């Protein structure tokens, strides 16, 4: 057997965070401790044993800072205070201690491309052109067309629909907001802004936090000419300006400023980096010796079902080979060049993976969830599990009306559609179908803790801030914790296997197998003289796979199977032809 592309031990750069897995918490929907209908930090603390027993190493807390909640906490009004509905700074300190006492670490969210317009910095910035905080944000004078009509400084589009510029009557200039109008972009060209961010980082690290997830961190450096974006969609008034604000000219200088602090504390960092097209640009951010960030969230596989020009709420199609090609490219590139991958199917901005990537019949949903867990977590990189993913929570119900949705992105899109296409019922119908598939609300329904009223998320007579998915009577944590064959316990088994065979599944190389199959997802991981095959049936029917044809039939031992114990599965994977049941995944140690 060939191990031609496997690195010798001396070339493997080991780190504690590479061996770790992460559990992400969206606080509003996790667990309500005081029956006000909103999840909170004491509620998280009450479930730390449940998280620990899953086998994860790091808990990632989404933004919990003081905020008007226009964008669910990603519009921060005070980085040093906690939102009243979530608790207090003292509660966060208890959460940090609770994680540490259980051998876990706590990751905070760092949102510093923008603030809330209610932040004191912005209040002062917009008060006068002469205020010392004016240059803390991006302000520009208007342009005027040939008829003398006022126009924004350029044609960039906001990620939440419409122009990325908002005119401020008080000072007669526009400010930049790549997201909501209430989320003005900070001006990182100003050294005072960078120092303020560094102070925030040190404050939470001194409290005991173990690192940060950094929100759209590659947007902090922008082309200072602020040119118009080239035309992409001829039907659009506004154009994506990512060419000029993603991965800007001083990005790595800014990241190294934060990275220097993180290195002092030996902490962990992961950056959200949309619009990444240049692999070398990514490598500059994550290569082990660059001291910027440890890994990034790539977006290609979660944009795979978007429509033309990246329009999320238009229908798009994909094939299994598209998904495999994405993973192969980044797996091989990072391994060969000293980088690292963040592995995820779900997060607070994405729909539920079981519906997005598989959408199985009801009876096969547990099998499909186990298959997805196997494929994701045994790739090279650090696995991220989003709350509820470990029990197979699904998308919002198909019968939901628009009054149920909370996501500003979705609601702004719907509002714009009603304004521009008020009588086009077919377009509206398609949009509603796409919301059900892709809206961020799919990930934000309350965690289904039990079959009790309100899924045990809050009191039985309380109205939750967001409706509970009615599937909670058959999909909930209490039932799965009691069932050793549940998806929850299977996730624990996968994470345990990853650590048991650390050299293979953490530090080993990656090779895609059966590249052209639209039914089977298979790859090998190898390190030194050890090699394992991860094999999955991506369909809802049984099939036979020719292991001999792919030189994968040198069977030694079944390590994990989604349908039965490894011992029970041993006899099914000898010889050259292997049978796989619907959505079955198996992990095999090869000779």
Secondary structure per residue as TSV (DSSP state, phi and psi in degrees):
chain	resnum	aa	ss	phi	psi
A	1	X	-	360.0	138.3
A	2	X	-	-88.6	135.0
A	3	X	-	-125.7	41.4
A	4	X	T	-61.2	-31.7
A	5	X	T	-103.7	14.2
A	6	X	-	-87.8	130.7
A	7	X	-	-74.4	144.4
A	8	X	-	-68.4	157.9
A	9	X	G	-53.8	-32.5
A	10	X	G	-67.1	-19.0
A	11	X	G	-99.4	1.0
A	12	X	-	-92.0	122.8
A	13	X	-	-95.2	105.2
A	14	X	-	-89.7	147.9
A	15	X	-	-157.0	149.5
A	16	X	T	-62.7	-35.5
A	17	X	T	-72.9	-23.2
A	18	X	T	-67.9	-30.0
A	19	X	T	-88.4	-0.3
A	20	X	-	-96.6	157.8
A	21	X	-	-121.6	158.8
A	22	X	E	-127.0	139.4
A	23	X	E	-114.9	120.2
A	24	X	E	-95.0	134.9
A	25	X	E	-118.8	126.1
A	26	X	-	-97.9	101.1
A	27	X	G	-58.7	-36.9
A	28	X	G	-61.4	-26.9
A	29	X	G	-114.8	8.3
A	30	X	T	-84.5	-66.6
A	31	X	-	-156.8	126.2
A	32	X	-	-93.8	119.9
A	33	X	S	-95.0	-17.9
A	34	X	S	-121.2	15.5
A	35	X	S	56.2	42.3
A	36	X	S	-105.1	4.6
A	37	X	S	87.6	0.3
A	38	X	S	-124.0	132.7
A	39	X	-	-61.6	158.5
A	40	X	-	-152.6	172.4
A	41	X	H	-68.0	-42.2
A	42	X	H	-56.7	-34.6
A	43	X	H	-63.2	-39.6
A	44	X	H	-62.5	-45.4
A	45	X	H	-57.8	-37.0
A	46	X	T	-66.9	-15.7
A	47	X	T	-112.9	15.1
A	48	X	H	-65.4	-33.5
A	49	X	H	-65.6	-38.4
A	50	X	H	-60.6	-42.5
A	51	X	H	-68.4	-45.1
A	52	X	H	-57.8	-43.6
A	53	X	H	-66.7	-19.2
A	54	X	H	-69.5	-24.5
A	55	X	T	98.3	16.4
A	56	X	-	-85.0	165.7
A	57	X	S	-113.1	-24.5
A	58	X	E	-132.5	136.6
A	59	X	E	-106.3	125.0
A	60	X	E	-103.1	117.8
A	61	X	E	-96.2	115.1
A	62	X	-	-64.0	166.7
A	63	X	-	-51.0	127.9
A	64	X	-	-125.5	10.4
A	65	X	E	-73.4	166.9
A	66	X	E	-60.1	131.4
A	67	X	E	-161.4	147.1
A	68	X	-	-71.3	-9.9
A	69	X	-	66.0	32.5
A	70	X	T	-65.7	-40.1
A	71	X	T	-121.9	48.6
A	72	X	T	49.9	45.9
A	73	X	T	93.2	-8.5
A	74	X	S	-84.2	7.6
A	75	X	S	-116.2	92.1
A	76	X	E	-91.6	129.5
A	77	X	E	-99.2	-19.4
A	78	X	E	-158.7	112.6
A	79	X	E	-75.1	-11.5
A	80	X	E	-104.7	1.7
A	81	X	E	-125.9	158.2
A	82	X	E	-105.0	142.4
A	83	X	-	-58.1	137.8
A	84	X	T	-56.0	-38.2
A	85	X	T	-68.4	-19.2
A	86	X	T	-97.7	-25.2
A	87	X	-	137.9	-141.3
A	88	X	-	-136.1	170.4
A	89	X	H	-59.4	-37.8
A	90	X	H	-61.1	-36.5
A	91	X	H	-64.6	-39.3
A	92	X	H	-64.5	-38.8
A	93	X	H	-62.3	-38.5
A	94	X	H	-65.9	-38.0
A	95	X	H	-64.3	-43.3
A	96	X	H	-59.9	-46.5
A	97	X	H	-64.3	-40.6
A	98	X	H	-62.0	-38.7
A	99	X	H	-66.0	-47.7
A	100	X	H	-62.9	-39.1
A	101	X	H	-62.5	-24.8
A	102	X	T	-101.0	11.4
A	103	X	T	78.6	18.3
A	104	X	-	-112.9	163.6
A	105	X	E	-113.9	161.5
A	106	X	E	-117.8	128.0
A	107	X	E	-105.8	126.6
A	108	X	E	-94.4	165.9
A	109	X	E	-99.8	129.6
A	110	X	E	-111.4	108.4
A	111	X	-	-112.0	95.7
A	112	X	-	-131.7	13.0
A	113	X	S	-75.2	-30.0
A	114	X	B	-148.3	166.7
A	115	X	-	-126.4	-176.5
A	116	X	-	-78.2	152.4
A	117	X	T	-72.0	-6.6
A	118	X	T	-92.6	-1.9
A	119	X	S	-66.5	142.6
A	120	X	H	-57.9	-33.4
A	121	X	H	-58.8	-46.3
A	122	X	H	-74.7	-35.6
A	123	X	H	-56.3	-43.2
A	124	X	H	-71.5	-38.3
A	125	X	H	-61.8	-38.9
A	126	X	H	-87.5	-6.1
A	127	X	H	-71.0	-29.4
A	128	X	-	-168.1	148.5
A	129	X	T	-67.6	-18.3
A	130	X	T	-95.7	-4.9
A	131	X	S	-66.5	145.2
A	132	X	T	-63.2	-19.4
A	133	X	T	-94.1	2.2
A	134	X	G	-55.2	-43.2
A	135	X	G	-83.2	8.6
A	136	X	G	-80.0	-14.1
A	137	X	B	-127.5	172.9
A	138	X	-	-96.7	104.6
A	139	X	E	-113.4	139.8
A	140	X	E	-143.6	147.0
A	141	X	E	-72.3	161.3
A	142	X	-	-69.6	160.6
A	143	X	E	-102.1	163.3
A	144	X	E	-132.0	136.7
A	145	X	-	-81.0	-177.9
A	146	X	T	-63.9	-17.1
A	147	X	T	-97.2	5.4
A	148	X	-	81.4	12.8
A	149	X	-	-82.2	136.4
A	150	X	E	-67.2	136.5
A	151	X	E	-132.8	153.4
A	152	X	-	-62.2	162.5
A	153	X	S	-60.0	-30.9
A	154	X	S	-153.3	-173.8
A	155	X	-	-100.7	20.1
A	156	X	B	-65.1	144.1
A	157	X	B	-99.1	145.5
A	158	X	-	-77.3	148.9
A	159	X	T	-69.6	-13.2
A	160	X	T	-111.0	32.8
A	161	X	S	84.3	145.9
A	162	X	S	79.6	-173.4
A	163	X	B	-63.1	149.1
A	164	X	S	-85.8	7.8
A	165	X	E	-122.3	141.1
A	166	X	E	-124.5	128.2
A	167	X	E	-79.6	134.7
A	168	X	E	-111.4	111.0
A	169	X	T	-60.2	-34.3
A	170	X	T	-61.8	-39.0
A	171	X	T	-115.9	-2.1
A	172	X	T	71.4	23.2
A	173	X	E	-129.4	166.9
A	174	X	E	-98.8	146.6
A	175	X	E	-115.2	151.8
A	176	X	E	-85.6	134.9
A	177	X	-	-141.9	102.1
A	178	X	S	-70.4	-13.7
A	179	X	S	-119.4	-130.2
A	180	X	-	-67.7	157.4
A	181	X	T	-54.8	-32.6
A	182	X	T	-83.5	9.7
A	183	X	-	-124.1	72.6
A	184	X	-	-66.5	141.0
A	185	X	B	-76.9	135.1
A	186	X	B	-72.5	152.9
A	187	X	-	-100.2	95.9
A	188	X	T	-72.1	-9.4
A	189	X	T	-66.9	-20.8
A	190	X	S	-83.8	118.4
A	191	X	H	-58.1	-29.7
A	192	X	H	-65.6	-34.5
A	193	X	H	-65.6	-44.9
A	194	X	H	-62.8	-42.0
A	195	X	H	-62.6	-40.7
A	196	X	H	-62.3	-40.6
A	197	X	H	-64.7	-43.5
A	198	X	H	-60.7	-37.6
A	199	X	H	-64.8	-39.5
A	200	X	H	-63.1	-44.8
A	201	X	H	-58.2	-48.3
A	202	X	H	-64.7	-37.2
A	203	X	H	-57.1	-49.3
A	204	X	H	-77.2	-30.8
A	205	X	H	-66.9	-37.5
A	206	X	H	-67.4	-24.7
A	207	X	T	-74.9	-12.3
A	208	X	T	112.1	-1.3
A	209	X	-	-60.7	151.6
A	210	X	-	-107.6	12.5
A	211	X	E	145.9	-170.0
A	212	X	E	-142.1	145.1
A	213	X	E	-96.5	129.7
A	214	X	E	-108.5	115.5
A	215	X	T	-70.3	132.2
A	216	X	T	27.8	53.3
A	217	X	G	-69.4	-21.7
A	218	X	G	-83.1	5.7
A	219	X	G	-94.5	-3.5
A	220	X	S	-73.5	-19.2
A	221	X	S	-111.2	123.3
A	222	X	-	-123.4	149.6
A	223	X	-	-60.3	117.0
A	224	X	T	-73.0	-6.1
A	225	X	T	-81.2	-17.5
A	226	X	-	45.7	56.5
A	227	X	-	-75.4	162.7
A	228	X	-	-62.1	145.1
A	229	X	-	-77.5	144.4
A	230	X	-	-64.6	148.5
A	231	X	-	-65.9	130.9
A	232	X	-	-116.7	-60.8
A	233	X	-	-103.2	111.5
A	234	X	T	-63.4	-20.5
A	235	X	T	-86.8	-5.2
A	236	X	-	-96.7	137.1
A	237	X	S	-73.2	-41.4
A	238	X	S	-105.7	152.6
A	239	X	B	-123.6	148.8
A	240	X	-	-62.0	130.3
A	241	X	-	-105.6	19.3
A	242	X	H	-57.8	-27.0
A	243	X	H	-57.0	-26.1
A	244	X	H	-111.5	-10.9
A	245	X	H	-123.1	-8.6
A	246	X	S	-99.9	130.1
A	247	X	S	59.8	49.2
A	248	X	-	-69.3	178.3
A	249	X	T	-64.4	-23.7
A	250	X	T	-112.7	14.0
A	251	X	H	-53.7	-49.5
A	252	X	H	-71.9	-30.1
A	253	X	H	-60.5	-45.8
A	254	X	H	-67.3	-40.6
A	255	X	H	-66.1	-36.1
A	256	X	H	-69.4	-28.2
A	257	X	H	-63.5	-42.4
A	258	X	H	-72.6	-42.2
A	259	X	H	-60.0	-32.9
A	260	X	H	-61.6	-40.2
A	261	X	H	-68.7	-44.9
A	262	X	H	-60.5	-36.7
A	263	X	H	-66.5	-34.8
A	264	X	H	-57.5	-37.8
A	265	X	H	-96.6	0.4
A	266	X	T	52.0	53.6
A	267	X	-	-107.5	-179.7
A	268	X	E	-113.4	144.0
A	269	X	E	-144.8	143.8
A	270	X	E	-137.8	133.2
A	271	X	E	-108.3	137.2
A	272	X	E	-85.1	119.3
A	273	X	-	-132.7	83.6
A	274	X	-	-69.8	164.2
A	275	X	S	59.8	37.7
A	276	X	-	-93.5	114.2
A	277	X	-	-114.0	-19.7
A	278	X	-	-103.5	111.9
A	279	X	H	-62.5	-34.5
A	280	X	H	-68.8	-30.7
A	281	X	H	-64.2	-39.8
A	282	X	H	-64.1	-44.6
A	283	X	H	-60.5	-36.0
A	284	X	H	-59.9	-32.8
A	285	X	H	-79.9	-34.1
A	286	X	H	-117.6	-6.3
A	287	X	-	-57.2	141.0
A	288	X	T	-55.9	-27.8
A	289	X	T	-102.5	10.5
A	290	X	T	-89.1	-21.2
A	291	X	-	57.4	43.9
A	292	X	S	-110.3	-82.8
A	293	X	-	-132.7	159.9
A	294	X	S	-78.5	-35.0
A	295	X	E	-163.2	167.1
A	296	X	E	-128.7	158.7
A	297	X	E	-88.3	118.2
A	298	X	-	-89.0	151.9
A	299	X	-	-109.9	-5.7
A	300	X	G	-58.6	-43.8
A	301	X	G	-76.1	-19.5
A	302	X	G	-95.6	-3.8
A	303	X	S	-100.4	3.9
A	304	X	T	-64.1	-26.3
A	305	X	T	-104.9	13.5
A	306	X	-	-77.2	158.2
A	307	X	-	-82.5	-168.3
A	308	X	G	-56.8	143.9
A	309	X	G	59.0	29.3
A	310	X	G	72.8	18.6
A	311	X	-	-75.8	106.7
A	312	X	T	-61.0	-36.6
A	313	X	T	-96.4	23.7
A	314	X	S	-114.7	148.2
A	315	X	-	-61.9	141.9
A	316	X	-	-142.5	156.4
A	317	X	-	-122.8	158.9
A	318	X	-	-154.5	163.0
A	319	X	-	-122.1	160.2
A	320	X	H	-59.2	-35.2
A	321	X	H	-64.3	-29.3
A	322	X	H	-64.6	-43.3
A	323	X	H	-65.8	-43.4
A	324	X	H	-63.8	-38.7
A	325	X	H	-64.3	-39.4
A	326	X	H	-59.7	-52.7
A	327	X	H	-62.0	-42.6
A	328	X	H	-59.9	-44.9
A	329	X	H	-59.0	-46.8
A	330	X	H	-78.8	-31.5
A	331	X	H	-62.2	-49.9
A	332	X	H	-69.4	-42.6
A	333	X	H	-62.3	-47.2
A	334	X	H	-66.1	-41.5
A	335	X	H	-62.3	-43.1
A	336	X	H	-74.8	-19.5
A	337	X	H	-122.3	12.4
A	338	X	T	79.5	23.1
A	339	X	-	-101.9	-167.6
A	340	X	-	-152.9	145.2
A	341	X	B	-102.9	144.0
A	342	X	E	-97.9	122.4
A	343	X	E	-101.7	123.7
A	344	X	-	-155.4	146.7
A	345	X	S	-101.4	-35.4
A	346	X	-	-128.8	155.4
A	347	X	-	-162.2	-169.2
A	348	X	T	-67.4	-14.3
A	349	X	T	-103.8	-0.9
A	350	X	S	-121.7	152.1
A	351	X	-	-69.4	173.9
A	352	X	-	-73.7	132.6
A	353	X	H	-64.1	-32.8
A	354	X	I	-65.9	-28.3
A	355	X	I	-92.0	-32.1
A	356	X	I	-75.2	-47.3
A	357	X	I	-96.9	-17.6
A	358	X	I	-128.3	-54.8
A	359	X	-	52.8	60.7
A	360	X	-	-82.4	166.0
A	361	X	-	-59.9	155.2
A	362	X	G	-52.4	-44.8
A	363	X	G	-65.9	-21.3
A	364	X	G	-104.3	5.8
A	365	X	H	-61.6	-43.8
A	366	X	H	-59.7	-41.0
A	367	X	H	-63.7	-42.3
A	368	X	H	-65.7	-39.5
A	369	X	H	-61.9	-40.0
A	370	X	H	-67.5	-39.0
A	371	X	H	-62.1	-46.1
A	372	X	H	-62.0	-38.3
A	373	X	H	-62.1	-43.7
A	374	X	H	-63.6	-50.4
A	375	X	H	-60.8	-45.0
A	376	X	H	-68.7	-55.0
A	377	X	H	-71.0	-18.8
A	378	X	T	-100.4	4.2
A	379	X	S	-67.8	169.3
A	380	X	S	-79.1	122.3
A	381	X	S	142.2	-175.3
A	382	X	E	-103.4	121.1
A	383	X	E	-75.0	138.8
A	384	X	E	-115.6	126.8
A	385	X	E	-112.4	128.5
A	386	X	E	-95.2	140.8
A	387	X	T	-45.9	131.2
A	388	X	T	89.2	-20.8
A	389	X	G	-63.3	-34.1
A	390	X	G	-70.0	-12.2
A	391	X	G	-115.7	2.3
A	392	X	T	81.8	33.8
A	393	X	-	-60.7	146.3
A	394	X	-	-111.8	-179.3
A	395	X	-	-66.8	170.2
A	396	X	-	-62.3	155.6
A	397	X	-	-62.2	146.4
A	398	X	T	-65.1	-24.4
A	399	X	T	-85.3	0.5
A	400	X	-	-58.4	134.9
A	401	X	-	-88.2	168.0
A	402	X	G	-63.0	-23.0
A	403	X	G	-66.4	-16.3
A	404	X	G	-82.6	-22.6
A	405	X	-	-76.0	144.1
A	406	X	-	-118.8	-18.8
A	407	X	-	-68.7	121.4
A	408	X	H	-60.3	-35.6
A	409	X	H	-62.2	-49.5
A	410	X	H	-64.8	-46.5
A	411	X	H	-66.7	-38.1
A	412	X	H	-65.7	-38.8
A	413	X	H	-63.2	-44.6
A	414	X	H	-64.2	-42.3
A	415	X	H	-60.5	-44.6
A	416	X	H	-64.0	-36.6
A	417	X	H	-66.2	-41.2
A	418	X	H	-66.7	-30.1
A	419	X	H	-77.3	-38.5
A	420	X	H	-94.8	-27.4
A	421	X	S	-131.9	57.1
A	422	X	T	-64.4	-24.9
A	423	X	T	-108.9	1.1
A	424	X	-	-87.6	83.7
A	425	X	H	-65.6	-28.8
A	426	X	H	-68.9	-44.2
A	427	X	H	-63.1	-41.1
A	428	X	H	-63.9	-38.6
A	429	X	H	-63.5	-44.1
A	430	X	H	-62.8	-41.8
A	431	X	H	-61.2	-42.9
A	432	X	H	-61.5	-39.1
A	433	X	H	-63.7	-39.3
A	434	X	H	-71.7	-33.9
A	435	X	H	-60.2	-43.1
A	436	X	H	-64.3	-26.2
A	437	X	H	-88.9	-34.9
A	438	X	H	-128.2	-9.6
A	439	X	-	-57.5	146.8
A	440	X	G	-65.8	-20.9
A	441	X	G	-61.9	-22.7
A	442	X	G	-57.5	-31.4
A	443	X	G	-93.4	-3.8
A	444	X	T	-111.1	3.3
A	445	X	S	-67.1	151.4
A	446	X	-	-57.7	144.7
A	447	X	-	-61.1	138.0
A	448	X	-	-92.5	91.0
A	449	X	-	-80.7	-31.9
A	450	X	-	-157.7	-179.8
A	451	X	S	-89.5	6.5
A	452	X	S	-72.0	164.6
A	453	X	G	-52.6	142.5
A	454	X	G	60.9	21.6
A	455	X	G	59.5	20.2
A	456	X	G	72.6	5.4
A	457	X	S	-71.1	-40.7
A	458	X	S	-142.4	-179.4
A	459	X	-	-61.7	153.9
A	460	X	T	-64.2	-23.0
A	461	X	T	-106.7	15.3
A	462	X	S	-103.6	142.8
A	463	X	-	-89.7	113.8
A	464	X	-	-64.8	155.0
A	465	X	S	-60.2	-25.8
A	466	X	S	-138.9	142.5
A	467	X	-	-61.0	142.6
A	468	X	-	-78.2	140.5
A	469	X	-	-66.9	126.1
A	470	X	G	-65.1	-6.6
A	471	X	G	-71.5	-3.3
A	472	X	G	-61.3	-22.4
A	473	X	G	-68.5	-24.8
A	474	X	T	-112.4	-15.8
A	475	X	S	-125.7	102.7
A	476	X	-	-154.1	158.4
A	477	X	H	-66.8	-39.5
A	478	X	H	-59.5	-45.9
A	479	X	H	-64.7	-39.3
A	480	X	H	-74.3	-32.9
A	481	X	H	-63.2	-34.4
A	482	X	H	-78.5	-17.9
A	483	X	-	-103.0	110.2
A	484	X	T	-64.5	-15.7
A	485	X	T	-98.6	11.1
A	486	X	S	-76.5	167.7
A	487	X	H	-62.5	-38.9
A	488	X	H	-55.0	-50.7
A	489	X	H	-71.1	-28.0
A	490	X	H	-67.5	-42.5
A	491	X	H	-55.8	-43.4
A	492	X	H	-60.3	-38.6
A	493	X	H	-66.0	-41.6
A	494	X	H	-63.8	-45.6
A	495	X	H	-65.5	-35.2
A	496	X	H	-66.3	-42.5
A	497	X	H	-61.8	-40.9
A	498	X	H	-57.7	-38.3
A	499	X	H	-82.7	-32.1
A	500	X	H	-62.9	-40.4
A	501	X	T	-109.9	60.4
A	502	X	H	-57.8	-45.4
A	503	X	H	-62.7	-35.5
A	504	X	H	-77.6	-57.4
A	505	X	H	-87.6	-16.0
A	506	X	T	-102.1	-49.0
A	507	X	T	-106.0	-2.1
A	508	X	S	-78.3	165.8
A	509	X	E	-81.6	177.1
A	510	X	E	-129.3	136.9
A	511	X	E	-141.9	123.3
A	512	X	E	-72.8	140.6
A	513	X	E	-120.9	145.2
A	514	X	S	54.3	54.2
A	515	X	T	-53.8	-38.6
A	516	X	T	-90.1	-3.0
A	517	X	-	-70.5	134.8
A	518	X	S	-96.2	6.4
A	519	X	S	-120.2	-27.4
A	520	X	E	-119.3	133.6
A	521	X	E	-111.4	115.8
A	522	X	E	-139.5	140.7
A	523	X	E	-152.9	161.6
A	524	X	E	-114.4	153.0
A	525	X	E	-125.3	133.8
A	526	X	E	-141.3	143.4
A	527	X	E	-149.4	132.0
A	528	X	T	57.2	-115.5
A	529	X	T	-114.4	21.4
A	530	X	E	-114.6	144.3
A	531	X	E	-147.9	139.6
A	532	X	E	-131.7	149.1
A	533	X	E	-109.3	131.0
A	534	X	E	-109.2	119.4
A	535	X	E	-130.3	129.8
A	536	X	E	-139.0	138.6
A	537	X	E	-89.6	115.0
A	538	X	-	-91.2	17.9
A	539	X	S	-121.3	167.8
A	540	X	S	-94.4	21.8
A	541	X	S	-136.0	158.7
A	542	X	-	-72.3	153.4
A	543	X	E	-151.6	167.3
A	544	X	E	-112.7	133.5
A	545	X	E	-115.1	133.6
A	546	X	E	-86.5	91.2
A	547	X	T	-66.5	-37.2
A	548	X	G	-63.1	-38.2
A	549	X	G	-63.7	-24.6
A	550	X	G	-107.4	15.3
A	551	X	T	53.8	39.0
A	552	X	-	-118.7	16.1
A	553	X	-	-94.6	7.6
A	554	X	-	-84.3	67.2
A	555	X	E	-67.7	134.5
A	556	X	E	-118.5	-48.9
A	557	X	E	-162.2	137.9
A	558	X	E	-79.8	126.5
A	559	X	E	-96.3	-29.6
A	560	X	E	-163.3	142.8
A	561	X	E	-143.0	141.9
A	562	X	S	-77.5	-15.7
A	563	X	S	-102.4	-27.4
A	564	X	S	-153.4	175.8
A	565	X	-	-66.6	156.5
A	566	X	H	-58.9	-38.9
A	567	X	H	-63.5	-42.7
A	568	X	H	-67.1	-27.5
A	569	X	H	-85.3	-9.9
A	570	X	G	-52.7	-46.4
A	571	X	G	-72.7	-12.0
A	572	X	G	-87.0	-7.3
A	573	X	G	-124.0	42.3
A	574	X	-	-113.6	156.7
A	575	X	S	85.6	-172.3
A	576	X	S	-95.7	-16.7
A	577	X	E	-115.8	122.7
A	578	X	E	-116.0	138.8
A	579	X	E	-98.5	140.2
A	580	X	E	-127.2	131.4
A	581	X	-	-80.1	169.9
A	582	X	T	-52.6	126.1
A	583	X	T	56.3	23.9
A	584	X	-	-76.1	139.0
A	585	X	E	-125.9	143.2
A	586	X	E	-139.4	144.1
A	587	X	E	-117.4	124.0
A	588	X	E	-126.7	130.4
A	589	X	E	-80.9	126.9
A	590	X	E	-100.8	156.3
A	591	X	-	-76.5	360.0
